């Protein structure tokens, strides 16, 4: 949990793989998940901007609202389409 100007934000790091059982199809999963618990949405975007800055330079973070389940279903749909 992070208190960021006027907001409460949950931060989680997810790392692993999304895999379609019974196939070799998988994709890596590495994401920083930010969930706004309360406060203005602007605070969420401001925290994302702060997280992009590192001592080595700016890191690319790509916003996505697709859940892990949705990403898994899309991967499964690709497995069916190629079989």
Secondary structure, DSSP 8 states (H G I E B T S, - for coil): -EEETTEEEEEEEEEEEEE-TTSS-EEEEEEEEEEEEES-HHHHHHHHHHHHEETTEE---------HHHHHHHHHHHHHHT-
